[in-house]
Amino acid sequence: MFAKFSVMAATACVVATAALAEDTVVRMGTEGYYPPFNFFDSAGQIKGFDIDIGNALCEKMEVKCEWVTTDWDGIIPALNADKFDTIIASMTINDERSKIVSFSKPYYFNATRFIAPKDSGLTGGKPADLAGMIIGTQSATGEVDILEEYFPDSELKLYPKLDDALLDLETGRVDLVLASQFVLGNWLTTDEGACCEFVGEAFIPDSAKGTGIAVRQDDTDLRAALDSALDEIMADGTYDQIRGEYFDFDIMTQPKTTSEYLGN
């Protein structure tokens, strides 16, 4: 039986480093269906950016990781029902979730960004830069709201699937596409995406607070240990090494908010 993380299991904690007892097991909850962050490989093993970060944190905390997968729609109730001790599954920190769980410091920021053909000549991504241009994005997304509010002088073209917008970008039917920088960054590494590049800066919704690791509200020692371990892996290069295996752009520096970037 793997031990539940608790204050008793952390009696060897050193406050300065938030190190835990060597025999402590931290059960890391994740989903497994959100590549490249968490997914099952062909052998059925859980892999991904979240998993690599979690394992690195356990190494710094000198504890043993045990990975537990569960459906996304029940992941917070499962944490609070003691099915595992953390959620490291690319969960966005927001006020509503913070009422029922506690979060570590952010370990990345999921931002929105434009891409355009490499020969477009565009360097900026603000409304004045894109006036008169056709911008594609997926329907029923936050990007639609952004484009409608901030880009009245651009033509908005909506697609049921982002893949369709990217195809039209590749073939010249739209001038730019706006979407998650992670999805777009992955597409830019493909043969089809070789046509294009990021334009302008990344930005996040005004309410966004980054992506964090959730713990039960009373697990203050575990949260402190995670925060300390995050500081360590960011300071010693471990974080950048892991990030570089998945993304060739910065994902940790907090981007400007939408209103900061587009509202002036």
N, C-alpha and C positions, 0 to 999 in steps of 0.2 A: 504494500500500500504506500503510495506516495504521500508525503507529508504536506498538509495544507500550510501555506505561509501564514504565520501569525506572529504576534509580539513575542511569544515564548520561543518560536523558532528563530527569532532574531536576537537572542540574548548576547551573541557575540558581535553585535553591530558596533562598529566604530563610527561615531557621529560624523567625524570629518570626512570620511569616505563612504559612508552608508554601506559598508561591507556587511554581509550577512553570514550567519553560521555556515560552515562548509557543507553540512549535511542537509541544508535547506533545499527543498524542491519548490520551484515556482512554476505553477501550471499556467502556461501561456495560451490564452484562448484566441482563436482566429477562425476565419471562414473557409478559405481554400478555393474561392471562385472569383478572384479579383486579380488576374495577372496584370503586370508583373509583380504585384505586391504580395499576394499570397495565392498559391495554386498548387494542384497536385501534378507531379510529373508522371511520365509514362509508367513508372514503377509504383505509383500510388503514394510517393513520399511528398510531404508538404515542403514547398520551396517558395522563394520569392524575397523581395526586398524586406518586407516586414519580418520574415523569418530570420534572415541574416542579421538584421538589427537586433532582434530579440535574443538570438544566440550570443551576439557580441556583448549585450548588456548582462546576460547571465554569467559570461566569462569574467567580466569586470566585477560583478557582485560576488563572484566565487560561489555560485549556487548551481544547481542542476536544473536545466530547463526540461519541462515536459509539455509537449504541444498537444492541445485539445482542439478539435474542430467542431463547429456547430453552425447551424443556419443563421444567417445575418439577422433575420427578423426576430430571433429570440436570444440574441447574443448578450444583451444587457441583462435581461431577466436571469439568464444562465449564470452570469457573473455574480449577481446578487444572491443567487441560490447556491453559491459555493461550488459550482461545477468546475471552476478554474479561478485563478487569482488575478489575471490581467486580461484585458482585451488589447491585442496588438494586431489590428486588422484595418489599418488606414481609416480610423474613425475620426471624423471632424469634431473638434472641440466646439461646443456651442452652449448657450445658456440653458437650454432645455435639458440637455443631457447632464450638465453639471449640477442639476438639482438632485440627481439620483446616483451619480458616480463621481469620482474624483479623477482628474487627469494629470499626467506628467507634463513636463514642458513639451512644447511641440518638437517633433522629430522630422517634420517636413511641412511645406506649404503647397497645397494644390491650387495652382493659379491658372488663369485663363490667358490665352495669348493668340495673336494673329500669325498666320503664315501666308506667304505670297510667293510667286515664282521668283527665282533668283535674278532674273533679268528685269524685274519690275521697276527697279530704281528707287523703291520705297525704303526709307530709313525710319520713319516715324509711324506710330499707330494711333494717333489722336484724331478726333473728328475732322479737324481742318486738313490733315494729311490725306484723308480718305474720301473727301467730298467728291461726289459724282461717280464713285466706284461701286461695283457690285460685290457685296459681302455675303458669303454663304455660311450657314450654320444649321445644326439639327433643330427641328421644331420641338416645342415643349421643353426647352432647356433655359437655364438662367442666362445663357448668352443672348437669347432672343430679347429678353427684357433690357439687357445692356445696350444692344444695338438699337432698339426702338427708342430708348431714352436719350442716348448720347450721340447717335449717328443719324439724325433726321435728313441730312444731305447726302446720304449714301443709299443705294438700293439694297434692300434686304431680300435674300432668297433663301427660303426654308426647305429643308429636306427631311423626309421621315427617318433616314439613316445618315449618319455622318459620312459613311463611306461614299454615298452619292455626292455629297458636297465636295469631297476630296477628288473624286473622279472629274467633276466639273472644273475644279481648280486646275487639275493636271491638263485638261483639254482646252482651257482658256475660256470657259463659259462664265466663270466668276473670277474676280480679281484677287480676293482674299477669302480665307476661312478663319472663323473665330471658334475656338474650342479649348478644352483642357490641354495644358501644355504637356501633360504626360501622354495623352492619346496622340497628340500631334507629334511629339518628340519621337514616339515609337514609329509612326508612319514615315517620318523623315529619314529613318534608317533603312527603309525598304527601297527597292528599285523604283517603284512608282513615286516615292517621295523625294527621290534625288533631284526632281525638278525645282524644289522649293526650299524655303528657309524661313526662320522666325523673323518677324518684323515688329519693331517697337518693343516695349517692355512687358513683362508679365504683371498681372494685377489680380487681386482677390476681391470677393464681395466684402462690403463694408462690415458685415457681421462676423466674418471669418476670423478664427483665432488659431488656425493651424490644425495639424493632425497630431493627436496625442495617444498615449497609452492609458487606458482606463483601468482603475482599480476600485474596489469597494470604498465607500467614504470613510470607513473606520480603519482602513489599512494605511495609516499615515507613514509607518516605517517603510513599507514596500514602496510607496510613492517617493519618499525621500531617497531610497536606494536607487530607484530608477533614474531620478533626476541627476543624482551624483554620477551614475554610470554613463548617462547621456553626455554629461560634461566631459567625462574621461575619453569616450570614443571620438568626440568631436575635437578634443585637444591633441590626441596622439595620432590622428590620421586614419583611424579605423573607419570612421563614418565616411570619409571621402573615398576610401578604397571601396567600400560596399556600394556607395552611391554611383561610383564610376562604372561598376559592372552593369548597371541598369540605365543610367541617364548620363548624357554628356553635357548637362547644364545644371546650374545651381538650383537646388530645391529647398535649401535650408534658410537662406536669407529671406526675411519677411518682405514680400512684395508690397508695393503701394496698394492702397484700397482703390476700388473703382472710382469713387468720388475724388480721391487725391490725384489719380492719374488722368482721368478723363474730364473732371469737373472744372478744370482751369485752363 
